[in-house]
Amino acid sequence: MAIPAFPVYLFDVDGTLLKSAPDICGAIQTILAGTEHNNLSQDFLQTYIGRHLDDLFYFLFPNLTAEDAARMLADYRQAYLARRHAATEVYPGVTEALSKLAGRKATATTKGSPTTKAVLEQFGLISFFDHVQGTDGFPAKPNPDVVFKALEGLGAQAEDCLFVGDSTSDMEAAKRAGVRSCAVTYGYGSVEDLVRWNPDYVVGDLRELLGTAG
């Protein structure tokens, strides 16, 4: 199915623009090193990418207090930033797609906005975005808040928007926000799980938004 041009595009970051699992999961493994969960694989941990890390922490430690969860999150952020995104890379086709898409663009990511801006700058992607929106003190995806905030930041309407992401949380957030969705199959979400959400479009390369790939 040909994908029409949209006035507005929202993009998830991890698993959609950036292949960042090695750094994200490596940081999680660092803070779990002294616990009974010190041998969790990247394959398992990356299934939580795109969700709030509290989901993972409370799954692993059902009796965790809110204070302990906040401490673990702070420790994770410190460990993640200390890695300096050394094992992260931009997915093939992303730079070309972002540079050629004519619509206005924003992020809609579970990362905080300052971290998102920093990582986009590091990988040369920041200039393609009219607005950078992270999850800043409000519920994370699959809640639609970050989508609404991104649209607000652009002064855009839901009906003009295509939200591109790699996780079921992205697809659910898009539906709850009333925007159209595009699932990418190269990220961290299971293709089988993604298609259950009936995204409007499915692509294996971001350049398919341009009508090309490769």
C-alpha positions in Angstrom: 0.0 0.0 0.0 1.4 3.4 -1.0 1.8 5.7 2.0 0.5 9.2 1.3 2.3 12.3 2.5 1.2 13.7 5.8 1.5 17.3 7.1 2.8 16.1 10.4 5.0 13.1 11.5 5.7 12.0 15.0 8.5 9.5 15.6 9.4 7.2 18.4 13.1 7.2 19.0 14.5 4.0 20.4 13.9 1.1 17.9 12.5 3.5 15.3 15.3 6.0 14.6 18.1 4.6 16.8 19.3 1.1 17.3 20.0 1.8 21.0 19.2 -1.5 22.8 22.9 -2.3 23.6 23.2 1.0 25.6 19.8 0.9 27.1 20.0 -2.8 28.1 23.6 -2.4 29.1 22.6 0.4 31.6 19.8 -1.8 33.0 22.2 -4.7 33.4 24.5 -2.4 35.3 22.0 -1.5 37.9 20.7 -5.1 38.2 24.3 -6.4 38.7 24.0 -6.7 42.4 20.5 -8.4 42.4 19.1 -11.8 41.8 18.3 -10.6 38.3 21.9 -10.1 37.3 21.8 -12.4 34.3 18.9 -11.0 32.2 19.6 -11.0 28.5 19.4 -8.1 26.1 16.7 -10.0 24.2 14.5 -10.0 27.2 15.2 -6.5 28.4 14.7 -4.9 25.0 11.0 -6.0 25.1 10.6 -3.2 27.6 12.1 -0.5 25.4 9.4 2.1 24.8 7.7 1.5 28.1 8.4 3.2 31.4 11.1 1.4 33.2 8.9 1.2 36.3 7.0 -1.6 34.4 10.2 -3.7 34.3 11.2 -2.8 37.9 7.9 -3.8 39.4 7.8 -6.9 37.3 11.2 -8.0 38.6 10.6 -6.8 42.2 6.9 -7.0 43.0 7.4 -5.6 46.5 9.4 -2.6 45.3 8.5 0.7 47.0 8.0 3.9 45.1 11.1 5.3 46.6 13.2 2.3 45.6 11.8 2.5 42.0 12.7 6.2 41.8 16.2 5.4 43.0 16.6 2.6 40.4 15.4 4.9 37.7 17.9 7.6 38.7 20.7 5.0 38.8 19.6 3.8 35.4 19.7 7.3 33.9 23.2 7.9 35.3 24.4 4.6 33.9 22.8 5.2 30.6 24.3 8.7 30.1 27.7 7.4 31.3 27.7 5.0 28.3 27.6 8.1 26.0 25.6 6.1 23.4 28.8 4.4 22.4 27.0 1.3 21.1 24.1 3.1 19.6 23.7 3.7 15.8 21.2 5.2 13.4 19.1 2.7 11.5 19.7 2.5 7.8 17.5 4.8 5.8 16.6 7.0 8.7 18.7 10.1 7.8 17.5 10.0 4.2 13.9 9.6 5.2 13.9 12.4 7.7 15.8 14.7 5.3 13.3 14.2 2.5 10.0 14.0 4.3 8.3 17.4 3.7 6.0 17.4 6.7 6.7 18.9 10.0 8.2 16.5 12.5 8.4 15.9 16.2 9.5 13.1 18.5 7.1 11.3 20.8 9.4 9.2 23.0 9.6 7.7 26.5 13.0 9.4 27.0 12.9 12.8 28.7 13.1 15.8 26.4 16.6 16.9 27.4 18.0 13.4 26.8 16.2 13.1 23.5 17.6 16.4 22.3 21.1 15.4 23.3 21.0 12.1 21.6 19.5 13.5 18.4 22.3 16.1 18.4 25.0 13.5 18.9 23.7 11.5 15.9 23.1 14.4 13.6 19.3 14.2 13.5 18.2 17.2 15.5 18.0 19.5 12.5 15.2 17.4 11.0 12.8 18.1 13.9 10.6 21.1 14.4 9.9 20.0 18.0 11.4 17.5 20.4 9.0 15.9 22.8 9.8 13.4 25.5 7.9 12.1 28.5 8.4 14.8 31.1 6.4 14.2 34.3 3.3 12.6 32.7 2.3 9.0 32.0 4.4 7.2 29.4 3.1 5.3 26.4 0.8 3.4 25.9 -0.9 6.5 27.4 -1.4 9.0 24.7 -0.1 12.0 26.6 3.3 12.3 24.8 1.4 12.3 21.5 -0.9 15.1 22.6 2.1 17.1 23.9 4.0 16.6 20.6 1.0 17.8 18.6 0.6 20.8 21.0 4.2 21.6 20.5 3.7 21.7 16.7 0.3 23.4 16.9 -1.0 20.5 14.9 -4.2 18.5 14.8 -4.5 14.7 15.3 -6.1 14.2 11.8 -3.0 15.6 10.1 -0.6 13.2 11.8 1.1 9.9 11.2 2.9 8.4 14.3 5.8 6.1 13.4 7.0 3.6 16.0 8.2 0.0 16.6 6.3 -1.1 19.7 2.8 -2.0 20.7 2.9 0.9 23.2 3.4 3.2 20.2 0.5 1.6 18.3 -1.8 1.8 21.4 -0.8 5.4 22.1 -1.6 6.4 18.5 -5.1 4.8 18.6 -5.9 6.4 21.9 -4.7 9.8 20.6 -6.7 9.5 17.4 -3.8 9.7 15.0 -2.8 7.3 12.2 0.0 4.9 12.9 2.8 3.3 11.0 4.6 0.3 12.5 8.3 -0.4 11.6 9.3 -4.0 11.6 13.0 -3.6 12.1 12.8 -2.4 15.8 12.3 -4.1 19.1 8.6 -5.0 18.8 7.3 -8.3 17.7 5.8 -8.0 14.2 3.0 -10.4 15.2 2.1 -8.2 18.2 2.3 -5.0 16.2 -0.1 -6.1 13.5 -2.7 -7.1 16.2 -3.1 -3.3 16.7 -4.0 -2.9 13.0 -1.6 -0.1 12.2 -2.6 2.0 9.2 0.8 1.2 7.6 3.6 -1.2 8.1 7.2 -0.6 6.8 10.5 -2.5 7.0 12.6 0.6 6.1 11.8 4.3 7.0 12.4 5.2 3.3 9.1 3.5 2.5 7.5 6.7 3.8 9.0 8.3 0.7 7.9 5.6 -1.6 11.4 4.2 -1.8 13.5 1.7 0.2 17.2 1.2 -0.3 
